[in-house]
Amino acid sequence: MKKGLVVIEFSISKDGKVQGMKLAFGSGDITLDRAAWGAIANAAPLPNLPAEFAGDSLKIRTRFYYNPDKNICRFLYNRLDDSNSPAALRLRHSLLK
């Protein structure tokens, strides 16, 4: 089972276009890197940013964890800010399986 971390940076323009994608940190495995890249590229265009959004674009830095060790899962589990939200509780439950 392949393991790795991929970090991708990009911007979302007001009209939902994904721009300036950059591989900030590769996993060392091209198939994992391409899968993460494709997840973003294939989701485009994204919904428009809200009309109230004041900037020209929204900069995003996202991480893709592939089959992380349990220690990393526990670290992420403990870093969840809103421990009472249903989404956080579901994530915690899934990480501890």
C-alpha positions as CSV (number, residue, x, y, z in Angstrom):
1,M,0.0,0.0,0.0
2,K,1.5,3.3,-1.1
3,K,1.9,6.1,1.5
4,G,2.7,9.7,1.0
5,L,1.9,13.4,1.5
6,V,1.2,15.8,-1.4
7,V,0.8,19.5,-0.9
8,I,-0.7,21.6,-3.7
9,E,-1.2,25.4,-3.8
10,F,-3.7,27.1,-6.1
11,S,-6.1,30.1,-6.3
12,I,-9.8,30.2,-7.0
13,S,-10.9,33.2,-9.0
14,K,-14.2,34.9,-8.3
15,D,-15.8,33.0,-11.2
16,G,-14.6,29.6,-9.8
17,K,-11.6,29.0,-12.1
18,V,-8.7,27.2,-10.6
19,Q,-5.5,29.1,-11.3
20,G,-1.8,28.9,-10.6
21,M,-1.7,25.3,-9.4
22,K,1.7,24.5,-8.0
23,L,3.1,21.3,-6.4
24,A,4.5,22.7,-3.2
25,F,5.6,19.3,-1.8
26,G,5.6,16.0,-3.8
27,S,5.3,12.6,-2.3
28,G,8.1,11.1,-4.2
29,D,5.6,8.9,-6.1
30,I,4.4,10.3,-9.3
31,T,1.1,8.4,-9.2
32,L,0.2,9.9,-5.8
33,D,1.2,13.3,-7.0
34,R,-0.9,13.0,-10.2
35,A,-3.9,11.7,-8.3
36,A,-3.8,14.7,-6.0
37,W,-3.3,17.1,-8.9
38,G,-6.2,15.4,-10.8
39,A,-8.5,15.7,-7.8
40,I,-8.3,19.5,-8.0
41,A,-8.0,19.9,-11.8
42,N,-11.0,17.6,-12.4
43,A,-13.2,19.5,-9.8
44,A,-12.8,22.7,-11.8
45,P,-14.5,24.9,-12.4
46,L,-15.6,25.4,-8.8
47,P,-18.6,27.4,-7.7
48,N,-18.3,31.1,-7.9
49,L,-16.9,32.8,-4.8
50,P,-19.6,34.6,-2.8
51,A,-20.5,38.1,-4.0
52,E,-19.4,39.4,-0.6
53,F,-15.9,38.1,-1.1
54,A,-13.7,41.2,-1.3
55,G,-10.6,39.8,-2.9
56,D,-9.8,38.9,-6.5
57,S,-9.1,35.3,-5.6
58,L,-8.8,32.9,-2.7
59,K,-5.5,31.2,-2.2
60,I,-5.6,27.6,-1.1
61,R,-2.9,25.3,0.2
62,T,-4.2,21.7,0.6
63,R,-2.7,18.5,1.8
64,F,-3.5,15.0,0.5
65,Y,-2.5,12.2,3.0
66,Y,-2.3,8.8,1.5
67,N,-2.6,5.9,3.9
68,P,-1.0,7.8,6.8
69,D,0.4,5.9,9.9
70,K,-1.8,5.9,12.9
71,N,0.5,8.3,14.7
72,I,-0.2,10.9,12.0
73,C,-3.9,10.2,12.2
74,R,-3.8,10.7,16.0
75,F,-1.9,14.0,15.5
76,L,-4.5,15.2,13.0
77,Y,-7.3,13.9,15.2
78,N,-6.1,16.0,18.2
79,R,-5.7,19.1,16.0
80,L,-9.4,19.3,15.0
81,D,-10.6,22.7,16.2
82,D,-14.3,22.0,16.5
83,S,-14.4,18.7,18.3
84,N,-18.2,18.8,18.7
85,S,-19.3,19.3,15.1
86,P,-20.8,16.2,13.4
87,A,-18.1,16.4,10.7
88,A,-15.3,16.4,13.2
89,L,-16.8,13.5,15.1
90,R,-17.2,11.5,11.9
91,L,-13.6,12.3,11.0
92,R,-12.3,11.3,14.4
93,H,-14.2,8.1,14.3
94,S,-12.9,7.2,10.8
95,L,-9.3,8.0,11.8
96,L,-9.4,5.7,14.8
97,K,-10.5,2.6,12.9
